Amino acid sequence: MFDDFDSRALRRTDCFGQRFMKPGTYRYGVFPASGQHLSQERPYVIKVDEGRPGQKMKQHNIMLSATKGGFKPDKAEIGIDAGDMVVWNCPEKAMTPYAVVGDKEFFASSRLVNECGYSHAFGLPGEYRWVDAFGGPVGGVIRVRDPGVKTEADLSKWRETLAQGTLVMVDDQQAKPREVDIMVGQTVFFAVTKSRGLSITDERLLEKRK
């Protein structure tokens, strides 16, 4: 079984997060990844207020459900403060890969630009070499180990590790750290600070299309 790992096409083990640094109204839609460019409809709304000086960033979660017409968020409109992050996830098994597409250039899961992030929970052991599918030089390696659970103590220890995420900081030129070692079930969050637009893509997916 292949563990699909690609920020351009989100699945149930993925999340996309976007920070909104300036007040304003931001509209977006959620579409199948293969057809995200076929519609200009942006029916959902994020209203960003100015907030207070020195205020800490808050995270707002939006759960998506798959429908016959596409994908529907549990909240069609939300209000947040400048600097907050909104995170999208669709936990349903029977779903097609999707993309969150906003009405501003910086706001799209298919091309990660500024103050955004992509996370993936790795379900299979192995070595995952990721690259930027748009041709940038950035890339890295995620090594995923089998937890080797044999006893109740092993199981308990493994479950504790699942709550521990790993952070990778990314820009157009580099990822820090470039190499990461985790166990099956753990999540890696790729935080994109500033970029012209990149992806986090398993290089094997690109080889399949050659």
N, C-alpha and C positions, 0 to 999 in steps of 0.2 A: 504494500500500500504506500502511496506517495503522500507526503504531508505538504499540501499546497501552501506556499509561503510567498505572497506577492501583494504589496500594498495597492496595486492597481485594480485588484479584484478581491474585495473583502468577502470573508466567509465567517462561519459561526465562531471560529477560534481567533478572529481578528477584531480589533477595535481601531477606530479612527478618531483622533482628537484634534480640535482646532481652538487656539486661543484667539480672542477678539480684543485687540488692544485699543481700538478707538470706538467712541460712541457712534451709534447709527443703527440702521435697519439692514439686516442681511437676510437675503432669501436663498433658499436652496431646494433641491429635489434629490430624490434617491432613485436610482435607475439600475437595471441590470448592467453589469460592467461592459458587456459587449455592445450595448445600445445607448450608452450615456450621451453620445453626441447627436442623437437623433431627435432630441426634444429640448426646447428652450423653456419649458415649464418649470417654474420655481415656486411651488405652492406653499412651502413651509417657511416660517419666519423666526428669526432670532433678533430680539430688540436689546441693544446694548446701551445701558445708561453710563453716565460718567463715573459713578462710584465715588469713594472717598479717598483722599491721599493716604498712602501707606497701607491701604487695605490689602489683605492677603488674597491670593488667587483661590477661587472656589471652582470645584468641578461639578458640572451638571450632566447627568447621564440621560441619554435618549435611547429607548429600546425600540427597535424596528420589528415589524411583523411583515411576513411575505403575504401578498394578496394577488389575486388574478391580474390586477392592473399594475402590479409592481411591488413597492414597499411603502409601508405606512408607519410614521413615528407615533409613539404613544402620546406625544404632545406636539400639536401642529404649530404652536407658537410658544416661545419661552422668553422670559426677560432675565437678563444677566447684567453684571457690572463689567466695565472695561477691565481687561486683564484676566477675566475668567476663561475657563476652558470648557468646551462642550465635547462630550464623548459619545459616539454612536456605536451600537452593536446590535446584530440580529442573531439571537441564540437558536433559531429554528434549524432543525436538521434538513428538512426538505426545502431548500432554497437555492436559487442561482446566485453566483457571485455578483456583487453589487458595488456601486460607487456613490459616494455623497458628493454632489456637485453644486457649488454655490454660484452666486451672481457676481462675485468679485474674483479677480485673477488669482489671488493668494489662497482661495478657499476651495479646495477640491482634494478628495482622497486619492484620486488617480495620479496626481502630480503634486508632491509635497513641496511646499514653498517655505513660508516663514511661520515660526511659533506654532508648529503643529506636531503631530506624532502618530505613530502607527505601532500597534502591539500585536504580537502573535504568540499563542500558546502552543508549544511544540509537543505533538502527540506521539512522535516516533523517534527512536534513537537514530543517531547518525551524524554526519558532518554536513552542515548547510553553508555553502558559500554563496553569499548574496552580493549583488551588483546593482548599479543604477541602469535600468532598462533604457534610459534616454541617452546613454553613452557617456555619462560623467565618470570621473576617475574613482569616485568613492566606492568602497566595498568592505567586506569583512567576512568573518567566519563564526558560525555558531556550532559548537560541538555539544551534542545532546547525548547523555549517558542513560542507559537503562538503570533504574534504581536498584535492581537486584533484590527485590523483596522476597524473603524466605521465612521470616518470622513476624509475629505481631509487633515486636519492637522495631523491626525494619519498616513495617507499614506505617507505624506511628511517626517514625523519623522522616519518612518520605512525605507524608501528609503535611508535616511542618514546613518542609521546603517549598511546597506548592504555594504558600502564601508569600514567598520571597521572590519579588520580581527583580529583573536586571535592567539597568538603564544604560543605553548607548546614545551618546550625543553625536549628532550628524550635521555636517554642512556639505557644501559642494566638493570639498577637497579631502575630507577625512572623517573617520568614525573613531570615537574614543569611548571605550576600548575597541580596538579593531577585532580582537578575538575574545570570545566568551565561552565559558564552560558551564553548562546547566544540566539538570536532570529532566527526564520525560515529565511533561505536565507543567513545567515552569513557563513563565511568560517573560519575553524580552520586549521592552518598550524603547522604540527608536524616536528620540526627540530631535526634530529638525529645527535648528535655531534660525538659520538664514540660508536660502538657496534660490537658484534660478528655477528650480523645479526638478525634483528627482523622484526615484522610486526605490523601494527596498524589495528586491526581487531575487528569488532563488535562481542562480545561473542556469540550472538544468531546465527551467521552463523556457528560457531563451534558446537553448540548444535544441529543444524539441521542435522549434518553429523554423529552424534553418533548413 
